[in-house]
Amino acid sequence: MEETILAQSVTITSVLLLAAMLLAFIRLIKGPDAADRIVAIDLISVLIVALLAVLAIDADETSFLDVAIAYALVAFLGTVALARFRMRIGAKRGRGAQTTRRGP
């Protein structure tokens, strides 16, 4: 009985995670701004880590958790790099649009 509940839970969770990935992928494609796309990529990476955790539970194999931790670290660093790149581009655009200051 416990095994069937676990199997059903893993199946339902996997389907929901894959549906969430599909929705995040749609936001990645349709995103009106680069910030939306960065958030969508980050969300997809978090969902992949969650899916790896579910697969570790299903397969009763802890090596999936090691892969999930390594993937989460790389995904976090990639998201930070993209956000800093986006911030740097925004600062360059903002600097060109500034008007001359009139001091006191």
N, CA, C and O atoms as a DFTB+ gen file, in Angstrom:
416 C
 N C O
     1  1       0.818      -1.195       0.000
     2  2       0.000       0.000       0.000
     3  2       0.865       1.264       0.000
     4  3       0.599       2.207      -0.745
     5  1       1.911       1.272       0.851
     6  2       2.774       2.438       0.916
     7  2       3.515       2.652      -0.395
     8  3       3.744       3.790      -0.804
     9  1       3.891       1.563      -1.052
    10  2       4.605       1.678      -2.324
    11  2       3.711       2.269      -3.408
    12  3       4.188       3.040      -4.239
    13  1       2.455       1.932      -3.416
    14  2       1.563       2.484      -4.435
    15  2       1.323       3.971      -4.185
    16  3       1.227       4.749      -5.135
    17  1       1.227       4.372      -2.924
    18  2       1.063       5.798      -2.621
    19  2       2.299       6.564      -3.048
    20  3       2.194       7.652      -3.613
    21  1       3.481       5.999      -2.780
    22  2       4.722       6.643      -3.180
    23  2       4.826       6.722      -4.700
    24  3       5.229       7.752      -5.241
    25  1       4.472       5.658      -5.381
    26  2       4.539       5.655      -6.845
    27  2       3.562       6.665      -7.440
    28  3       3.897       7.371      -8.391
    29  1       2.366       6.733      -6.886
    30  2       1.396       7.707      -7.372
    31  2       1.850       9.133      -7.086
    32  3       1.675      10.024      -7.918
    33  1       2.428       9.346      -5.921
    34  2       2.922      10.681      -5.578
    35  2       4.054      11.110      -6.501
    36  3       4.106      12.260      -6.936
    37  1       4.950      10.192      -6.796
    38  2       6.057      10.499      -7.707
    39  2       5.528      10.821      -9.101
    40  3       6.009      11.751      -9.749
    41  1       4.558      10.070      -9.557
    42  2       3.990      10.305     -10.887
    43  2       3.293      11.665     -10.947
    44  3       3.505      12.431     -11.886
    45  1       2.475      11.958      -9.961
    46  2       1.752      13.237      -9.943
    47  2       2.734      14.405      -9.845
    48  3       2.585      15.409     -10.542
    49  1       3.726      14.268      -8.986
    50  2       4.713      15.334      -8.827
    51  2       5.506      15.550     -10.106
    52  3       5.767      16.689     -10.492
    53  1       5.888      14.471     -10.759
    54  2       6.639      14.586     -12.018
    55  2       5.818      15.282     -13.095
    56  3       6.334      16.126     -13.826
    57  1       4.551      14.929     -13.190
    58  2       3.685      15.556     -14.188
    59  2       3.519      17.046     -13.894
    60  3       3.576      17.869     -14.808
    61  1       3.315      17.390     -12.636
    62  2       3.160      18.800     -12.276
    63  2       4.442      19.590     -12.519
    64  3       4.384      20.727     -12.987
    65  1       5.589      19.009     -12.210
    66  2       6.855      19.686     -12.468
    67  2       7.092      19.882     -13.966
    68  3       7.570      20.934     -14.390
    69  1       6.760      18.880     -14.757
    70  2       6.916      19.012     -16.205
    71  2       5.950      20.055     -16.774
    72  3       6.305      20.781     -17.702
    73  1       4.746      20.135     -16.233
    74  2       3.799      21.159     -16.681
    75  2       4.308      22.556     -16.317
    76  3       4.188      23.495     -17.104
    77  1       4.870      22.679     -15.127
    78  2       5.441      23.963     -14.722
    79  2       6.626      24.336     -15.611
    80  3       6.807      25.506     -15.947
    81  1       7.430      23.345     -15.993
    82  2       8.548      23.608     -16.909
    83  2       8.047      24.083     -18.267
    84  3       8.638      24.974     -18.877
    85  1       6.972      23.494     -18.731
    86  2       6.390      23.906     -20.010
    87  2       5.915      25.354     -19.936
    88  3       6.164      26.136     -20.854
    89  1       5.241      25.712     -18.864
    90  2       4.778      27.087     -18.709
    91  2       5.945      28.066     -18.597
    92  3       5.894      29.165     -19.150
    93  1       6.994      27.665     -17.882
    94  2       8.175      28.530     -17.771
    95  2       8.876      28.654     -19.116
    96  3       9.406      29.717     -19.441
    97  1       8.885      27.588     -19.898
    98  2       9.489      27.641     -21.229
    99  2       8.709      28.576     -22.148
   100  3       9.297      29.284     -22.966
   101  1       7.399      28.578     -22.014
   102  2       6.583      29.516     -22.793
   103  2       6.917      30.953     -22.396
   104  3       7.016      31.826     -23.258
   105  1       7.089      31.202     -21.105
   106  2       7.470      32.543     -20.656
   107  2       8.870      32.892     -21.165
   108  3       9.152      34.052     -21.468
   109  1       9.732      31.902     -21.257
   110  2      11.077      32.140     -21.778
   111  2      11.018      32.597     -23.229
   112  3      11.777      33.477     -23.635
   113  1      10.138      32.016     -23.998
   114  2      10.022      32.376     -25.415
   115  2       9.267      33.692     -25.585
   116  3       9.692      34.550     -26.360
   117  1       8.151      33.862     -24.870
   118  2       7.298      35.038     -25.060
   119  2       7.707      36.239     -24.238
   120  3       7.228      37.345     -24.486
   121  1       8.589      36.048     -23.259
   122  2       8.927      37.113     -22.324
   123  2       9.168      38.444     -22.997
   124  3      10.019      38.535     -23.882
   125  1       8.447      39.479     -22.608
   126  2       8.610      40.761     -23.292
   127  2       9.934      41.445     -22.960
   128  3      10.367      42.334     -23.692
   129  1      10.571      41.049     -21.883
   130  2      11.791      41.722     -21.452
   131  2      12.852      40.674     -21.140
   132  3      12.537      39.511     -20.890
   133  1      14.101      41.097     -21.156
   134  2      15.197      40.184     -20.839
   135  2      15.124      39.726     -19.382
   136  3      15.514      38.601     -19.069
   137  1      14.634      40.576     -18.499
   138  2      14.500      40.185     -17.092
   139  2      13.511      39.024     -16.934
   140  3      13.734      38.128     -16.120
   141  1      12.426      39.036     -17.706
   142  2      11.474      37.928     -17.668
   143  2      12.125      36.632     -18.127
   144  3      11.859      35.564     -17.576
   145  1      12.962      36.731     -19.119
   146  2      13.644      35.540     -19.629
   147  2      14.647      35.004     -18.611
   148  3      14.793      33.790     -18.471
   149  1      15.331      35.882     -17.908
   150  2      16.285      35.445     -16.880
   151  2      15.545      34.736     -15.749
   152  3      16.006      33.707     -15.256
   153  1      14.414      35.275     -15.341
   154  2      13.620      34.644     -14.282
   155  2      13.082      33.298     -14.758
   156  3      13.032      32.348     -13.977
   157  1      12.681      33.200     -16.013
   158  2      12.181      31.933     -16.556
   159  2      13.285      30.880     -16.580
   160  3      13.037      29.719     -16.256
   161  1      14.495      31.271     -16.958
   162  2      15.618      30.326     -16.958
   163  2      15.908      29.854     -15.535
   164  3      16.165      28.672     -15.306
   165  1      15.867      30.773     -14.594
   166  2      16.104      30.406     -13.200
   167  2      15.016      29.466     -12.695
   168  3      15.306      28.495     -11.996
   169  1      13.783      29.748     -13.043
   170  2      12.674      28.876     -12.633
   171  2      12.819      27.481     -13.230
   172  3      12.589      26.485     -12.545
   173  1      13.194      27.406     -14.488
   174  2      13.382      26.102     -15.127
   175  2      14.490      25.327     -14.429
   176  3      14.373      24.118     -14.233
   177  1      15.560      26.010     -14.056
   178  2      16.653      25.305     -13.372
   179  2      16.216      24.805     -11.989
   180  3      16.606      23.712     -11.577
   181  1      15.419      25.589     -11.280
   182  2      14.908      25.136      -9.982
   183  2      13.978      23.931     -10.165
   184  3      14.009      22.991      -9.371
   185  1      13.163      23.965     -11.202
   186  2      12.266      22.834     -11.461
   187  2      13.038      21.584     -11.854
   188  3      12.625      20.475     -11.518
   189  1      14.147      21.745     -12.557
   190  2      14.981      20.592     -12.900
   191  2      15.590      19.988     -11.638
   192  3      15.654      18.766     -11.499
   193  1      16.035      20.836     -10.726
   194  2      16.578      20.331      -9.460
   195  2      15.494      19.574      -8.695
   196  3      15.764      18.514      -8.130
   197  1      14.283      20.101      -8.672
   198  2      13.178      19.410      -7.995
   199  2      12.865      18.080      -8.674
   200  3      12.583      17.087      -8.003
   201  1      12.914      18.063      -9.998
   202  2      12.659      16.811     -10.724
   203  2      13.751      15.786     -10.434
   204  3      13.461      14.597     -10.304
   205  1      14.984      16.227     -10.332
   206  2      16.062      15.303      -9.971
   207  2      15.868      14.743      -8.566
   208  3      16.182      13.580      -8.312
   209  1      15.356      15.558      -7.658
   210  2      15.073      15.069      -6.305
   211  2      13.954      14.030      -6.320
   212  3      14.014      13.030      -5.604
   213  1      12.944      14.273      -7.135
   214  2      11.849      13.298      -7.263
   215  2      12.361      12.000      -7.873
   216  3      11.971      10.913      -7.447
   217  1      13.235      12.112      -8.870
   218  2      13.813      10.903      -9.468
   219  2      14.688      10.151      -8.473
   220  3      14.745       8.922      -8.508
   221  1      15.367      10.868      -7.592
   222  2      16.168      10.212      -6.559
   223  2      15.283       9.420      -5.606
   224  3      15.644       8.327      -5.170
   225  1      14.127       9.980      -5.289
   226  2      13.186       9.268      -4.424
   227  2      12.625       8.050      -5.147
   228  3      12.513       6.973      -4.562
   229  1      12.276       8.220      -6.410
   230  2      11.678       7.130      -7.179
   231  2      12.667       5.989      -7.398
   232  3      12.310       4.821      -7.244
   233  1      13.888       6.314      -7.751
   234  2      14.879       5.281      -8.047
   235  2      15.593       4.788      -6.797
   236  3      16.337       3.809      -6.856
   237  1      15.374       5.459      -5.657
   238  2      16.053       5.135      -4.409
   239  2      17.573       5.158      -4.607
   240  3      18.302       4.279      -4.146
   241  1      18.012       6.201      -5.312
   242  2      19.427       6.372      -5.653
   243  2      19.857       7.775      -5.233
   244  3      19.314       8.769      -5.716
   245  1      20.833       7.848      -4.333
   246  2      21.253       9.152      -3.817
   247  2      22.166       9.909      -4.775
   248  3      22.405      11.100      -4.574
   249  1      22.676       9.259      -5.797
   250  2      23.570       9.956      -6.730
   251  2      22.821      11.043      -7.508
   252  3      23.442      12.004      -7.961
   253  1      21.519      10.914      -7.669
   254  2      20.729      11.960      -8.309
   255  2      20.756      13.251      -7.488
   256  3      20.716      14.350      -8.042
   257  1      20.825      13.108      -6.175
   258  2      20.887      14.290      -5.312
   259  2      22.218      15.018      -5.471
   260  3      22.268      16.247      -5.420
   261  1      23.301      14.252      -5.666
   262  2      24.597      14.882      -5.920
   263  2      24.566      15.681      -7.218
   264  3      25.088      16.793      -7.288
   265  1      23.957      15.106      -8.230
   266  2      23.824      15.800      -9.511
   267  2      22.947      17.041      -9.343
   268  3      23.239      18.089      -9.920
   269  1      21.880      16.928      -8.559
   270  2      20.979      18.063      -8.333
   271  2      21.701      19.202      -7.624
   272  3      21.498      20.368      -7.963
   273  1      22.537      18.881      -6.652
   274  2      23.281      19.927      -5.937
   275  2      24.267      20.613      -6.867
   276  3      24.374      21.839      -6.867
   277  1      24.986      19.833      -7.656
   278  2      25.947      20.418      -8.600
   279  2      25.236      21.268      -9.649
   280  3      25.709      22.350      -9.998
   281  1      24.113      20.787     -10.148
   282  2      23.356      21.541     -11.142
   283  2      22.804      22.836     -10.544
   284  3      22.802      23.876     -11.203
   285  1      22.340      22.773      -9.305
   286  2      21.813      23.980      -8.653
   287  2      22.903      25.025      -8.483
   288  3      22.650      26.217      -8.660
   289  1      24.098      24.600      -8.146
   290  2      25.204      25.536      -7.983
   291  2      25.555      26.206      -9.308
   292  3      25.726      27.423      -9.366
   293  1      25.661      25.411     -10.366
   294  2      25.985      25.968     -11.683
   295  2      24.861      26.879     -12.177
   296  3      25.128      27.939     -12.743
   297  1      23.626      26.480     -11.969
   298  2      22.490      27.295     -12.410
   299  2      22.441      28.613     -11.646
   300  3      22.141      29.654     -12.230
   301  1      22.730      28.578     -10.358
   302  2      22.741      29.810      -9.565
   303  2      23.821      30.764     -10.064
   304  3      23.574      31.960     -10.223
   305  1      24.996      30.244     -10.306
   306  2      26.076      31.089     -10.813
   307  2      25.738      31.658     -12.190
   308  3      26.057      32.810     -12.482
   309  1      25.103      30.865     -13.021
   310  2      24.687      31.360     -14.336
   311  2      23.644      32.453     -14.235
   312  3      23.694      33.431     -14.981
   313  1      22.703      32.300     -13.326
   314  2      21.676      33.320     -13.138
   315  2      22.281      34.619     -12.620
   316  3      21.910      35.705     -13.066
   317  1      23.203      34.506     -11.686
   318  2      23.860      35.698     -11.163
   319  2      24.659      36.393     -12.271
   320  3      24.645      37.619     -12.374
   321  1      25.348      35.612     -13.089
   322  2      26.119      36.192     -14.186
   323  2      25.208      36.903     -15.185
   324  3      25.530      38.000     -15.640
   325  1      24.085      36.296     -15.529
   326  2      23.144      36.933     -16.451
   327  2      22.554      38.208     -15.859
   328  3      22.400      39.210     -16.557
   329  1      22.228      38.167     -14.580
   330  2      21.659      39.356     -13.941
   331  2      22.686      40.493     -13.889
   332  3      22.339      41.650     -14.127
   333  1      23.931      40.175     -13.582
   334  2      24.968      41.211     -13.558
   335  2      25.210      41.778     -14.955
   336  3      25.422      42.980     -15.119
   337  1      25.178      40.902     -15.957
   338  2      25.339      41.360     -17.335
   339  2      24.207      42.298     -17.718
   340  3      24.435      43.339     -18.335
   341  1      23.001      41.930     -17.355
   342  2      21.831      42.756     -17.642
   343  2      21.925      44.098     -16.909
   344  3      21.571      45.137     -17.466
   345  1      22.401      44.075     -15.669
   346  2      22.539      45.297     -14.901
   347  2      23.611      46.205     -15.523
   348  3      23.450      47.425     -15.558
   349  1      24.683      45.614     -16.003
   350  2      25.753      46.388     -16.612
   351  2      25.272      47.044     -17.912
   352  3      25.609      48.196     -18.183
   353  1      24.497      46.324     -18.707
   354  2      23.948      46.907     -19.942
   355  2      22.979      48.037     -19.603
   356  3      22.987      49.077     -20.262
   357  1      22.150      47.842     -18.587
   358  2      21.220      48.889     -18.175
   359  2      21.939      50.123     -17.684
   360  3      21.481      51.240     -17.925
   361  1      23.057      49.945     -16.998
   362  2      23.820      51.091     -16.506
   363  2      24.443      51.859     -17.666
   364  3      24.502      53.088     -17.639
   365  1      24.907      51.138     -18.685
   366  2      25.492      51.816     -19.847
   367  2      24.434      52.608     -20.601
   368  3      24.689      53.727     -21.046
   369  1      23.256      52.032     -20.742
   370  2      22.180      52.751     -21.434
   371  2      21.722      53.956     -20.637
   372  3      21.427      55.005     -21.210
   373  1      21.660      53.818     -19.329
   374  2      21.240      54.915     -18.466
   375  2      22.240      56.050     -18.453
   376  3      21.856      57.216     -18.365
   377  1      23.521      55.724     -18.540
   378  2      24.554      56.746     -18.530
   379  2      24.497      57.595     -19.796
   380  3      24.761      58.796     -19.750
   381  1      24.156      56.984     -20.914
   382  2      24.074      57.735     -22.171
   383  2      22.859      58.631     -22.236
   384  3      22.849      59.609     -22.983
   385  1      21.829      58.313     -21.461
   386  2      20.586      59.082     -21.516
   387  2      20.535      60.190     -20.464
   388  3      19.567      60.948     -20.409
   389  1      21.568      60.285     -19.632
   390  2      21.549      61.305     -18.588
   391  2      21.739      62.700     -19.201
   392  3      22.469      62.895     -20.173
   393  1      21.059      63.632     -18.593
   394  2      21.229      65.025     -18.997
   395  2      22.285      65.669     -18.122
   396  3      22.677      65.116     -17.095
   397  1      22.736      66.820     -18.527
   398  2      23.746      67.511     -17.737
   399  2      23.137      68.002     -16.445
   400  3      21.984      68.430     -16.411
   401  1      23.912      67.939     -15.388
   402  2      23.420      68.355     -14.066
   403  2      23.591      69.859     -13.909
   404  3      24.538      70.472     -14.402
   405  1      22.650      70.398     -13.216
   406  2      22.765      71.806     -12.818
   407  2      22.984      71.828     -11.320
   408  3      22.056      71.606     -10.542
   409  1      24.196      72.092     -10.927
   410  2      24.554      72.066      -9.509
   411  2      24.041      73.283      -8.766
   412  3      23.658      74.280      -9.379
   413  1      24.034      73.199      -7.434
   414  2      23.547      74.312      -6.596
   415  2      24.496      75.480      -6.583
   416  3      24.227      76.487      -5.927
